[in-house]
Amino acid sequence: MRSVAAAVVFAVVLAACGGLGAADRQALARLEGRWMCDVQRFTFEDVGAIESELEARVVAAGYAVADYAEFKAILAETPDLREQVRKAYEEYCA
């Protein structure tokens, strides 16, 4: 019985901590690739405006800013994810 309770607690904690699945990573890779292209095309009044625009895009895509931060941390360590971003950038910016 204790092992079942421990498993339930573990599942609840894991769900609360988030964690990006493969579909989330792909969606955020597309968002990142497009963002990299658009940020070069637009003119922003200051750095705060850049951050606000990025946050608005993340939220509009259905993610929290914390999800995006997690994605960026994963991106640094994951070559295939960086490749997805590169492809999204090239397709969108072409």
Residue, then its C-alpha position, 0 to 999 in steps of 0.5 A: m500500500r505504501s508503494v502505491a501511495a509513493a507512486v501517486v505522490f511521485a506522479v503528482v510531483l512530476a506533473a507539477c514540475g512540468g517537463l516538456g514532451a517531444a511534441d512540446r519541444q517540436a512546437l517550441a523549436r518551430l517558435e524559436g526558428r521563426w522568432m530568430c528570423d522575425v527578431q532580425r526583421f523587426t525594429f524594437e524601441d528597446v530590449g524590453a520590447i523584444e522580451s515582451e514580444l517573445e513572451a507574447r508569442v510563447v503565451a500565444a502558442g500555449y506555453a508558459v515563459a517557464d516552459y520556454a526557459e526549460f526549452k532553452a536549457i534543453l536546446a543547449e544540450t540537444p543537437d537534434l533539437r538545435e537542428q529542428v530550430r535551424k530547419a524551422y528558421e530556414e523554412y520560415c525565413a526563405 
